[in-house]
Amino acid sequence: MKRPSRLAFLMIATVACSRGGSSVDPALAASVAASEVEIVADGGLGGFTMRSLVRGNGPAFLYTMHRICSVSSCQAAIDSAAGSVAASAAESLFSVVEKEAPFTLKDDYGLTVGAADMFTYTMRVRIGDRTKTVRADDGTMPAPMRRISEALRATIAGARR
């Protein structure tokens, strides 16, 4: 049986709440709470690793930025933040994720030849019990992955204010 989309969920919840309706489907709410989007970017001219993560549970975010380091005792993060995300911002992010259909993307888009200063990205999307991991760099990243990345960054930037 196909579950309704998050957008359908939001519309149903809005109508139900506006009419004094009943509670939300617990299975669907559990699926939203079990969702998360994470992008790890490695590289660039400065040699950085940046991790951006939003979890539907909470909802909450985590952001860290480190210099790339090959040993376990590297210096502390250059920038880091964690905290809560407004429910509406999280729903907006997960709506973008759903619209961009990450589960239809290839697992690996390869690397751009001769582009040592580009970032390499690993995106992991988990919605309910499904997980998808996609790898690409600045030159090979498909448009849907780029839109998810931009929405993730915007969600975290908004939560940090």
Residue, then its C-alpha position, 0 to 999 in steps of 0.5 A: m500500500k502506498r503511503p501519502s506524500r508529506l505534502a498530502f499529509l500537510m494538506i490533510a492535517t491543515v484541513a483536519c485542524s481547521r475543522g477541529g478534526s482528529s489526530v494525525d496518523p501515527a504511522l505517518a508521524a513516525s515516518v516523518a520523525a524517522s526522516e533525515v537528510e545529511i550532506v558531507a562536503d570534502g575538499g575545496l581549496g582550503g581542504f575542509t570537511m563540512r557536515s550538514l544534517v537535519r533530522g525530522n525527530g525533534p526536528a533538529f540540526l547539526y552542522t560542523m566544519h573541520r579541516i580535512c585530517s587523516v588522524s583521529s586527533c585532529q583540531a577542534a571544529i572551525d565552526s559548529a552548531a546544533g539545535s532545534v529546527a522549526a517544524s515548518a522549516a523541517e517540513s519545507l525541507f522534507s517537502v523539497v527532498e520528496k519533490e526531488a525524488p532522491f531514491t531515483l538518483k544514481d549512487d555515484y556521479g563520479l568526479t570531474v577530471g582536473a578539478a582538484d579544488m572542487f568539493t566532493y559531496t556525499m548525500r544521505v537521505r533517510i525517509g522512514d525505513r528507506t535510505k539512499t546515498v549519492r556521491a558527486d562533486d561540484g561539477t557532476m552533481p545532478a540538479p535534484m541533489r543540488r536543490i536538496s543541498e541548497a534547501l538543507r543549507a537554507t534550513i540550517a542557516g535559518a535555524r542558526r539565526 
